[in-house]
Structure formats: C-alpha cells, structure tokens
Amino acid sequence: MAAPRGPRLGRPLWALGLFRSELVTVFRRWRTLALLGVLAAVPLLIGIAVRIETGDGGSVGGGHGGGGPAFIAQITNNGLFLVFTGLAATLPLFLPMAVGVVAGDAIAGEANAGTLRYLLVAPAGRTRLLLAKFTAVLAFCLAATVTVAVSALAVGALLFPLGEVTLISGTTISLGEGLLRALAVAVAVAASLTGIAALGLFISTLTNSGIAAMAATVGLLITVQIVNTIPQLDAVHPYLFPHYWLSFADLLRAPVYWEDLLRNLGLQALYAAVFGSVAWARFSNRDITV
C-alpha cells in the first residue's frame, strides 16, 4: 500500500531539483554576472560623484525633499540614503532591462541552443518547466535588487556617515529602523519587477531566438516608459506596469502611505497573472522542433 506514494512524494523533490537547476543555469552565466556587476557599479559611481562634488563643502541635489532622485541631497548627511538613491536611479531602466534580458532568454535561449527538447523529457513537463523558469527569473529580480542595495550600503558606509534617519515626513528614526525600511524598500522594488518578468517570459515563448526575445522585451520596456511620460496619455498611465515603481518612497514616511504601494503590487500581480497565463497557453501548445 505504500508503493503508490513513491511517485507522489517524488514530484515535489523533482520540482525542487528542477528549480535548483534553473537557478544554477541562470546565475552561472557570464551575462548574468556581468549584469549584476553593472548594477553594483551604479551606486559606487553615484557615491564617488557625490563625494567629489561635496569634497569642497558644496551641496548636492538642491534639497528637493520628496521621492526618487531627490534622495541624493541627503547622502552626505547619511550614507544609508545612497541605498534609496541607487534603487531610484536603477529602477526606471537598469534593473528592468537586466530582468528583461534574463526573462527574454529563459525559453528562447534554450530553444536557440537546442536544449529545450531535452528539458521537456518526462518527468519535467511543460507546466513545471515554465514555472521553474519564471521562479528563477523572480529570484534574479530579488538578487539584482539586493545587489544594488548591498553595494549602495557598503559604499555609503565607506564614504559617508551613518546615523539616525530623517524620513521624508520629517520624523527621525534610529539607524536600525532605517535599515529595516531599506530592506522593505528593496523588497518593494523587487516586487515591482514582477510584471516585466512575466512579460519577458511570455515574449520568450514566441520565438526561438534569445537575442530577438531580449531585444523585444527591452524595446517594449523603453516604449512603455516613454508612453508613461507623455501627459496627453495620462488616462492609460495607471495601467502601465512602471507607473507606480517609485511608490517605494512612501515607505520612508511616517505613517507609511500605502495607497500607491498597494496599487503597484496589485498591478504587478495582474501583469504576472495575465502574461503568465498566456505564456503557459503558448508554451503548452508550442511545437518544439529544436
């Protein structure tokens, strides 16, 4: 009577092994390591630039207060703000481009290399393979965001003082609570990349060319970003996946403004559900010839 349980117990283990294999495949590629290296370099360049500019007692950023790149005005007072500045600087383009490259190559790259057929040999199955691919891309989203945050924190600690954090709302909190807020910001930024990850995975199921899938994903990202800046199209802005990306700044208020944060999470979940579903529909019926 215990014999039938063997295959059932083996399925979770197989799924875990498949996911682990996908993680290794993604993170051992030189392209992935190069992308993470570029992302880590952005906070370093920002920190050095701010340090040079303020070396003679000058000021940076004009003290605009608020969100986004205006965090740069606070870096000289507290190196922790380099984390927020680095994420704000990379989120509009660098982070989503890196995710788009990895997601676009997920299926198309395997097809182009001729290994996709072998991955579909039982007991993998198309659904589990696609789910493992998507989970690996989401893991890269988190890894890329953490890379920026950790690099920024290290550079900020080396070049600038660390101490109590004055939030956007004017409330002062301890460094420990500031680090927790920075962690929450990093998680929010990683979650913001879910939509482009699902979109890139869907595009990856449409072609056998990894380069074409990556280029199409990045091109679509740039197009949507441009549309999101055109005032005449403001009616569609709330439905575009990057529209609420910088809402992570609301985590630096006391109390936290949850409205745009929750809208962002809901929008990313919607994109993930829609494009994840069409990616599954396309991939489950795709004729694998290579």
C-alpha positions as CSV (number, residue, x, y, z in Angstrom):
1,M,0.0,0.0,0.0
2,A,3.0,2.3,0.5
3,A,4.2,1.8,-3.1
4,P,1.9,4.3,-4.8
5,R,3.1,7.1,-2.6
6,G,6.6,7.0,-4.1
7,P,5.8,8.9,-7.3
8,R,3.7,11.5,-5.4
9,L,6.5,12.1,-2.9
10,G,9.0,12.3,-5.7
11,R,7.1,15.1,-7.6
12,P,7.9,17.9,-5.0
13,L,11.5,16.7,-4.9
14,W,11.7,16.7,-8.7
15,A,10.2,20.2,-8.9
16,L,12.7,21.5,-6.3
17,G,15.5,19.9,-8.2
18,L,14.3,21.5,-11.4
19,F,14.1,24.9,-9.8
20,R,17.6,24.5,-8.3
21,S,18.9,23.5,-11.8
22,E,17.3,26.6,-13.3
23,L,18.8,28.8,-10.6
24,V,22.3,27.4,-11.3
25,T,21.8,27.9,-15.0
26,V,20.8,31.5,-14.6
27,F,23.4,32.6,-12.2
28,R,26.4,30.7,-13.7
29,R,26.1,32.6,-17.0
30,W,28.7,35.2,-17.6
31,R,26.0,37.5,-18.9
32,T,24.1,37.3,-15.6
33,L,27.2,38.0,-13.6
34,A,28.1,40.9,-15.9
35,L,24.6,42.4,-15.4
36,L,24.9,42.1,-11.6
37,G,28.4,43.7,-11.8
38,V,27.0,46.7,-13.8
39,L,24.1,47.1,-11.3
40,A,26.6,47.0,-8.4
41,A,28.7,49.7,-10.1
42,V,25.9,52.2,-10.3
43,P,25.8,53.1,-6.5
44,L,29.6,53.1,-6.5
45,L,29.6,55.7,-9.3
46,I,26.9,57.8,-7.6
47,G,28.7,57.7,-4.3
48,I,32.1,58.7,-5.8
49,A,30.4,61.5,-7.8
50,V,28.7,62.9,-4.7
51,R,31.9,62.6,-2.6
52,I,33.8,64.5,-5.2
53,E,31.2,67.2,-5.6
54,T,30.9,67.7,-1.9
55,G,34.5,67.4,-1.1
56,D,35.0,71.2,-1.0
57,G,31.9,71.7,1.2
58,G,29.4,72.1,-1.7
59,S,25.9,70.7,-1.7
60,V,24.2,68.1,-4.0
61,G,20.8,67.8,-5.4
62,G,19.4,71.1,-4.4
63,G,17.5,69.7,-1.4
64,H,14.2,69.0,-3.2
65,G,12.9,66.6,-0.5
66,G,10.3,64.1,-1.8
67,G,11.0,60.9,-3.6
68,G,13.1,59.5,-6.3
69,P,16.5,61.0,-7.2
70,A,15.9,63.8,-4.7
71,F,17.3,61.3,-2.1
72,I,20.7,62.3,-3.4
73,A,20.6,65.5,-1.5
74,Q,20.6,63.5,1.8
75,I,23.6,61.2,1.0
76,T,26.2,63.4,2.5
77,N,24.3,63.5,5.9
78,N,23.6,59.8,5.9
79,G,25.2,57.1,3.7
80,L,22.0,55.0,4.0
81,F,20.3,57.3,1.6
82,L,22.7,56.0,-1.1
83,V,20.6,52.8,-0.9
84,F,17.4,54.7,-1.8
85,T,19.2,56.8,-4.4
86,G,20.8,53.8,-6.0
87,L,17.4,52.0,-6.3
88,A,15.7,55.1,-7.6
89,A,18.4,55.5,-10.2
90,T,18.4,51.9,-11.4
91,L,14.7,51.1,-11.2
92,P,13.5,53.1,-14.2
93,L,15.9,51.4,-16.7
94,F,18.9,49.4,-15.5
95,L,17.0,46.9,-13.2
96,P,14.1,46.2,-15.6
97,M,16.5,45.9,-18.5
98,A,18.5,43.3,-16.7
99,V,15.3,41.4,-15.8
100,G,14.1,41.7,-19.4
101,V,17.4,40.2,-20.7
102,V,17.2,37.2,-18.3
103,A,13.4,36.7,-18.8
104,G,13.6,37.1,-22.6
105,D,16.3,34.4,-22.8
106,A,14.5,31.9,-20.4
107,I,12.7,29.9,-23.1
108,A,14.0,31.3,-26.4
109,G,17.6,30.8,-25.3
110,E,17.0,27.1,-24.6
111,A,15.3,26.7,-28.0
112,N,18.1,28.5,-29.8
113,A,20.7,26.3,-28.1
114,G,18.8,23.2,-29.0
115,T,18.3,22.1,-25.4
116,L,14.6,22.8,-24.9
117,R,13.5,19.4,-26.2
118,Y,15.7,17.6,-23.7
119,L,14.3,19.7,-20.8
120,L,10.8,18.6,-21.8
121,V,11.6,14.9,-21.4
122,A,9.5,13.3,-18.7
123,P,9.1,13.8,-15.8
124,A,9.7,17.6,-16.2
125,G,6.6,18.6,-18.2
126,R,6.0,22.0,-19.8
127,T,4.0,23.5,-16.9
128,R,6.6,22.7,-14.3
129,L,9.4,23.8,-16.6
130,L,7.7,27.1,-17.3
131,L,7.0,27.6,-13.6
132,A,10.6,26.8,-12.7
133,K,11.8,29.3,-15.3
134,F,9.5,32.0,-14.0
135,T,10.6,31.4,-10.4
136,A,14.2,31.6,-11.4
137,V,13.6,34.9,-13.1
138,L,11.9,36.2,-10.0
139,A,14.9,35.0,-8.0
140,F,17.0,37.1,-10.3
141,C,14.7,40.1,-9.7
142,L,15.4,39.8,-5.9
143,A,19.1,39.1,-6.5
144,A,19.5,42.1,-8.8
145,T,17.7,44.4,-6.3
146,V,19.7,43.2,-3.3
147,T,22.9,43.6,-5.3
148,V,22.2,47.3,-5.8
149,A,21.1,47.8,-2.2
150,V,24.1,46.0,-0.7
151,S,26.6,47.8,-3.0
152,A,25.0,51.1,-2.1
153,L,25.0,50.4,1.7
154,A,28.7,49.4,1.5
155,V,29.7,52.4,-0.5
156,G,27.5,54.7,1.7
157,A,29.1,53.4,4.9
158,L,32.6,53.8,3.5
159,L,32.2,57.3,2.0
160,F,29.6,58.9,4.3
161,P,28.5,58.9,7.9
162,L,25.7,56.6,9.1
163,G,23.3,57.5,11.8
164,E,19.7,58.4,12.6
165,V,17.5,58.7,9.5
166,T,15.2,61.7,8.9
167,L,12.2,60.4,6.8
168,I,10.5,62.4,4.1
169,S,7.8,63.3,6.5
170,G,10.3,64.8,8.9
171,T,10.3,62.1,11.5
172,T,13.6,60.9,12.8
173,I,14.2,57.2,13.3
174,S,17.1,55.1,14.5
175,L,19.7,53.6,12.2
176,G,18.3,50.1,12.9
177,E,14.8,51.1,11.9
178,G,16.3,52.8,8.9
179,L,17.9,49.6,7.8
180,L,14.6,47.8,8.2
181,R,13.0,50.4,6.0
182,A,15.8,50.0,3.5
183,L,15.1,46.2,3.4
184,A,11.4,46.9,2.9
185,V,12.2,49.3,0.0
186,A,14.4,46.6,-1.6
187,V,11.6,44.0,-1.4
188,A,9.1,46.5,-2.8
189,V,11.5,47.3,-5.7
190,A,12.0,43.6,-6.4
191,A,8.2,43.1,-6.4
192,S,7.9,45.9,-8.9
193,L,9.9,43.9,-11.4
194,T,7.3,41.0,-11.4
195,G,5.3,42.5,-14.3
196,I,8.3,42.9,-16.7
197,A,9.5,39.4,-15.7
198,A,6.2,37.8,-16.8
199,L,6.1,39.9,-19.9
200,G,9.6,38.9,-20.9
201,L,8.8,35.2,-20.2
202,F,5.8,35.5,-22.5
203,I,7.8,37.1,-25.3
204,S,10.4,34.3,-24.8
205,T,7.8,31.7,-25.7
206,L,7.1,33.4,-29.0
207,T,10.5,32.9,-30.7
208,N,13.4,30.5,-30.9
209,S,15.9,33.4,-30.9
210,G,17.1,34.5,-27.5
211,I,18.5,37.8,-28.8
212,A,15.2,38.6,-30.5
213,A,13.3,37.9,-27.3
214,M,15.7,40.0,-25.2
215,A,15.6,42.9,-27.7
216,A,11.8,42.8,-28.0
217,T,11.4,42.8,-24.2
218,V,13.8,45.7,-23.7
219,G,12.3,47.6,-26.6
220,L,8.8,47.2,-25.2
221,L,10.1,48.4,-21.8
222,I,11.5,51.5,-23.3
223,T,8.3,52.2,-25.3
224,V,6.1,51.8,-22.2
225,Q,8.4,54.1,-20.2
226,I,8.1,56.7,-22.9
227,V,4.3,56.4,-23.0
228,N,4.3,56.8,-19.3
229,T,5.9,60.2,-19.6
230,I,3.5,61.7,-22.2
231,P,1.0,63.9,-20.4
232,Q,-1.6,63.5,-23.2
233,L,-1.8,59.8,-22.5
234,D,-2.3,60.2,-18.7
235,A,-5.5,58.2,-18.9
236,V,-3.6,55.0,-19.6
237,H,-0.7,55.7,-17.2
238,P,-2.2,53.9,-14.2
239,Y,-2.4,50.7,-16.2
240,L,1.2,50.7,-17.3
241,F,3.5,48.4,-15.2
242,P,6.1,51.1,-14.5
243,H,3.7,53.8,-13.4
244,Y,3.9,53.1,-9.6
245,W,7.5,52.0,-9.5
246,L,8.8,54.9,-7.5
247,S,6.0,54.5,-4.9
248,F,8.6,52.8,-2.7
249,A,9.4,56.3,-1.5
250,D,6.2,56.1,0.5
251,L,7.9,53.6,2.8
252,L,10.0,56.4,4.0
253,R,7.1,58.3,5.5
254,A,5.6,58.1,9.0
255,P,3.0,56.9,8.8
256,V,3.6,54.9,5.6
257,Y,1.4,55.9,2.6
258,W,0.1,52.5,1.4
259,E,-2.3,53.6,-1.4
260,D,0.2,53.7,-4.3
261,L,2.3,50.8,-2.9
262,L,-0.7,48.5,-2.9
263,R,-1.7,49.7,-6.3
264,N,1.7,48.9,-7.6
265,L,1.6,45.4,-6.0
266,G,-1.8,44.8,-7.4
267,L,-0.8,45.9,-10.9
268,Q,2.3,43.7,-10.9
269,A,0.2,40.8,-9.8
270,L,-2.2,41.4,-12.6
271,Y,0.5,41.6,-15.2
272,A,2.1,38.4,-13.8
273,A,-1.3,36.6,-13.9
274,V,-2.2,37.7,-17.4
275,F,1.1,37.3,-19.1
276,G,2.0,34.2,-17.1
277,S,-1.3,32.6,-18.3
278,V,-0.7,33.5,-21.9
279,A,2.9,32.3,-21.7
280,W,1.6,29.0,-20.3
281,A,-1.1,28.7,-23.1
282,R,1.5,29.4,-25.7
283,F,4.2,27.2,-24.3
284,S,1.9,24.2,-23.6
285,N,0.8,24.1,-27.2
286,R,4.1,25.0,-28.8
287,D,5.6,22.7,-31.3
288,I,9.1,22.1,-30.1
289,T,11.2,21.3,-33.2
290,V,14.7,22.2,-31.9
